């Protein structure tokens, strides 16, 4: 399962644009979150995150 490390996330939303499943959104806190029911674990978000905020759990 992929999760967002909120301490590392800068909220630039690059991951939301690259997710083919549209499983990532920016929350009210300005940080990304992943809808694990929609995520197919293609790792596009993880490889594109400049902050290395998306981690496998």
MMTF fields as JSON, N, C-alpha, C and O atoms, coordinates in Angstrom:
{
  "mmtfVersion": "1.0.0",
  "mmtfProducer": "UNKNOWN",
  "numBonds": 227,
  "numAtoms": 228,
  "numGroups": 57,
  "numChains": 1,
  "numModels": 1,
  "chainsPerModel": [1],
  "groupsPerChain": [57],
  "chainIdList": ["A"],
  "bondAtomList": [4, 2, 8, 6, 12, 10, 16, 14, 20, 18, 24, 22, 28, 26, 32, 30, 36, 34, 40, 38, 44, 42, 48, 46, 52, 50, 56, 54, 60, 58, 64, 62, 68, 66, 72, 70, 76, 74, 80, 78, 84, 82, 88, 86, 92, 90, 96, 94, 100, 98, 104, 102, 108, 106, 112, 110, 116, 114, 120, 118, 124, 122, 128, 126, 132, 130, 136, 134, 140, 138, 144, 142, 148, 146, 152, 150, 156, 154, 160, 158, 164, 162, 168, 166, 172, 170, 176, 174, 180, 178, 184, 182, 188, 186, 192, 190, 196, 194, 200, 198, 204, 202, 208, 206, 212, 210, 216, 214, 220, 218, 224, 222],
  "bondOrderList": [1, 1, 1, 1, 1, 1, 1, 1, 1, 1, 1, 1, 1, 1, 1, 1, 1, 1, 1, 1, 1, 1, 1, 1, 1, 1, 1, 1, 1, 1, 1, 1, 1, 1, 1, 1, 1, 1, 1, 1, 1, 1, 1, 1, 1, 1, 1, 1, 1, 1, 1, 1, 1, 1, 1, 1],
  "groupList": [{"groupName": "UNK", "atomNameList": ["N", "CA", "C", "O"], "elementList": ["N", "C", "C", "O"], "formalChargeList": [0, 0, 0, 0], "bondAtomList": [1, 0, 2, 1, 3, 2], "bondOrderList": [1, 1, 2], "singleLetterCode": "X", "chemCompType": "L-PEPTIDE LINKING"}],
  "groupTypeList": [0, 0, 0, 0, 0, 0, 0, 0, 0, 0, 0, 0, 0, 0, 0, 0, 0, 0, 0, 0, 0, 0, 0, 0, 0, 0, 0, 0, 0, 0, 0, 0, 0, 0, 0, 0, 0, 0, 0, 0, 0, 0, 0, 0, 0, 0, 0, 0, 0, 0, 0, 0, 0, 0, 0, 0, 0],
  "groupIdList": [1, 2, 3, 4, 5, 6, 7, 8, 9, 10, 11, 12, 13, 14, 15, 16, 17, 18, 19, 20, 21, 22, 23, 24, 25, 26, 27, 28, 29, 30, 31, 32, 33, 34, 35, 36, 37, 38, 39, 40, 41, 42, 43, 44, 45, 46, 47, 48, 49, 50, 51, 52, 53, 54, 55, 56, 57],
  "secStructList": [7, 3, 3, 3, 7, 6, 6, 6, 7, 7, 7, 7, 7, 2, 2, 2, 2, 2, 7, 6, 6, 7, 7, 3, 3, 3, 7, 6, 6, 1, 7, 3, 3, 3, 7, 6, 6, 6, 7, 7, 7, 7, 7, 2, 2, 2, 2, 2, 7, 6, 6, 7, 7, 3, 3, 3, 7],
  "xCoordList": [0.839, 0.0, 0.892, 1.883, 0.537, 1.256, 0.571, -0.655, 1.375, 0.856, 1.7, 2.844, 1.119, 1.813, 2.363, 1.631, 3.644, 4.265, 3.969, 4.573, 3.05, 2.584, 3.698, 3.644, 4.691, 5.8, 6.679, 7.283, 6.749, 7.573, 6.809, 7.41, 5.509, 4.698, 4.678, 4.416, 4.959, 4.907, 3.635, 3.449, 2.763, 1.476, 1.543, 0.619, 2.614, 2.737, 1.791, 1.628, 1.177, 0.131, 0.616, -0.205, 1.915, 2.417, 1.85, 1.448, 1.82, 1.324, -0.14, -0.532, -0.94, -2.356, -2.522, -3.445, -1.647, -1.726, -1.226, -1.642, -0.338, 0.259, -0.443, -0.182, -1.309, -1.994, -3.027, -3.989, -2.838, -3.778, -5.156, -6.134, -5.226, -6.489, -7.202, -8.298, -6.58, -7.112, -7.386, -8.406, -6.445, -6.597, -5.95, -5.995, -5.348, -4.664, -5.31, -5.622, -5.499, -6.061, -5.301, -4.566, -5.486, -4.906, -6.003, -7.082, -5.713, -6.691, -6.727, -5.97, -7.607, -7.756, -6.483, -6.265, -5.645, -4.373, -3.293, -2.175, -3.629, -2.675, -1.714, -0.743, -1.978, -1.114, -1.868, -3.096, -1.115, -1.711, -2.212, -1.693, -3.216, -3.644, -4.057, -4.504, -3.902, -4.174, -5.408, -5.504, -6.353, -7.521, -7.085, -6.989, -6.826, -6.273, -7.234, -6.802, -8.529, -9.488, -9.338, -9.642, -8.873, -8.706, -7.295, -7.103, -6.316, -4.908, -4.61, -4.979, -3.933, -3.548, -2.059, -1.52, -1.398, 0.012, 0.899, 1.703, 0.736, 1.585, 2.896, 3.83, 2.964, 4.143, 4.491, 5.572, 3.607, 3.864, 4.011, 4.853, 3.21, 3.276, 4.579, 5.218, 4.96, 6.166, 7.417, 8.292, 7.505, 8.695, 8.744, 9.819, 7.605, 7.57, 7.663, 7.848, 7.541, 7.52, 8.931, 9.801, 9.137, 10.451, 10.811, 11.979, 9.806, 10.04, 10.179, 10.421, 10.024, 10.043, 9.051, 9.336, 7.872, 6.842, 5.908, 5.137, 5.966, 5.079, 5.876, 6.877, 5.393, 6.136, 5.285, 4.059, 5.957, 5.285, 5.192, 6.163, 4.017, 3.806, 3.404, 3.18],
  "yCoordList": [-1.17, 0.0, 1.244, 1.303, 2.224, 3.486, 4.511, 4.622, 5.25, 6.284, 7.545, 7.49, 8.678, 9.953, 10.295, 10.294, 10.585, 11.066, 12.564, 13.346, 12.957, 14.345, 15.324, 16.496, 14.856, 15.73, 16.093, 17.165, 15.21, 15.464, 16.14, 16.85, 15.934, 16.432, 17.963, 18.6, 18.543, 20.001, 20.475, 21.677, 19.552, 19.91, 20.461, 21.156, 20.173, 20.718, 20.059, 20.568, 18.961, 18.279, 17.602, 17.227, 17.438, 16.731, 15.312, 14.82, 14.671, 13.297, 13.186, 12.194, 14.194, 14.145, 14.178, 13.564, 14.882, 14.992, 13.74, 13.451, 12.994, 11.829, 10.517, 9.508, 10.51, 9.273, 8.877, 9.611, 7.732, 7.32, 6.931, 6.9, 6.639, 6.231, 7.396, 7.224, 8.568, 9.737, 9.401, 9.795, 8.658, 8.187, 9.121, 8.855, 10.215, 11.132, 12.509, 12.998, 13.111, 14.462, 15.259, 14.698, 16.549, 17.426, 17.741, 18.211, 17.476, 17.683, 19.118, 19.969, 19.369, 20.698, 21.173, 22.374, 20.224, 20.577, 20.952, 21.298, 20.886, 21.231, 20.119, 20.332, 18.939, 17.776, 16.728, 16.653, 15.933, 14.876, 13.733, 13.491, 13.049, 11.797, 10.837, 11.252, 9.556, 8.511, 7.726, 7.243, 7.604, 6.757, 5.329, 4.942, 4.56, 3.22, 2.28, 1.272, 2.591, 1.764, 1.961, 1.054, 3.134, 3.445, 3.171, 2.929, 3.209, 3.063, 1.66, 0.666, 1.59, 0.287, 0.014, -0.946, 0.861, 0.72, 0.62, -0.303, 1.583, 1.637, 2.368, 2.309, 3.058, 3.776, 5.025, 5.583, 5.48, 6.716, 7.899, 8.77, 7.933, 9.032, 8.991, 10.019, 7.8, 7.656, 8.059, 8.735, 7.657, 7.97, 9.436, 9.952, 10.112, 11.513, 12.504, 13.698, 12.041, 12.953, 13.458, 12.686, 14.751, 15.342, 15.374, 15.517, 15.24, 15.271, 13.854, 13.702, 12.839, 11.442, 11.228, 10.542, 11.841, 11.794, 10.598, 10.314, 9.906, 8.752, 7.498, 7.2, 6.774, 5.623, 4.361, 4.41, 3.246, 1.956, 1.506, 1.575, 1.051, 0.63, -0.821, -1.361],
  "zCoordList": [0.0, 0.0, 0.0, 0.728, -0.812, -0.86, 0.038, 0.056, 0.771, 1.669, 1.51, 1.059, 1.886, 1.821, 3.2, 4.19, 3.254, 4.481, 4.535, 3.8, 5.395, 5.467, 5.839, 5.466, 6.558, 6.952, 5.755, 5.728, 4.778, 3.598, 2.464, 1.657, 2.391, 1.273, 1.258, 2.278, 0.084, -0.043, -0.743, -0.932, -1.129, -1.713, -3.119, -3.544, -3.867, -5.222, -6.226, -7.335, -5.869, -6.644, -7.922, -8.759, -8.095, -9.269, -9.293, -10.347, -8.16, -8.074, -8.509, -9.125, -8.192, -8.571, -10.079, -10.615, -10.764, -12.224, -12.925, -14.047, -12.279, -12.914, -12.594, -13.249, -11.621, -11.23, -12.295, -12.52, -12.946, -13.986, -13.447, -14.193, -12.16, -11.547, -10.846, -10.313, -10.849, -10.138, -8.674, -8.108, -8.073, -6.698, -5.682, -4.481, -6.152, -5.245, -5.335, -6.421, -4.193, -4.131, -3.079, -2.267, -3.107, -2.097, -1.089, -1.452, 0.177, 1.24, 1.729, 1.262, 2.665, 3.253, 3.936, 4.093, 4.342, 4.986, 3.976, 4.358, 2.677, 1.639, 1.292, 0.566, 1.804, 1.581, 0.758, 0.798, 0.023, -0.786, 0.093, 1.184, -0.4, 0.224, -0.881, -1.951, -0.604, -1.584, -1.172, -0.044, -2.103, -1.903, -2.213, -3.378, -1.185, -1.369, -2.088, -2.648, -2.082, -2.822, -4.331, -5.106, -4.751, -6.17, -6.682, -7.874, -5.795, -6.172, -6.689, -6.064, -7.849, -8.395, -8.194, -8.744, -7.405, -7.073, -8.306, -8.44, -9.201, -10.395, -10.109, -10.909, -8.969, -8.493, -9.298, -9.112, -10.189, -10.946, -9.996, -10.215, -8.963, -7.991, -7.21, -6.987, -6.801, -5.986, -6.763, -6.221, -7.997, -8.779, -9.193, -9.502, -9.206, -9.63, -8.472, -8.704, -7.251, -6.097, -5.774, -5.372, -5.956, -5.698, -4.219, -3.858, -3.373, -1.929, -1.328, -0.131, -2.167, -1.714, -0.572, 0.41, -0.735, 0.313, 0.18, 1.097, -0.93, -1.114, -0.832, -1.484, 0.162, 0.676, 0.615, 0.708, 0.459, 0.485, 1.937, 2.691, 2.305, 3.688, 3.74, 4.824]
}
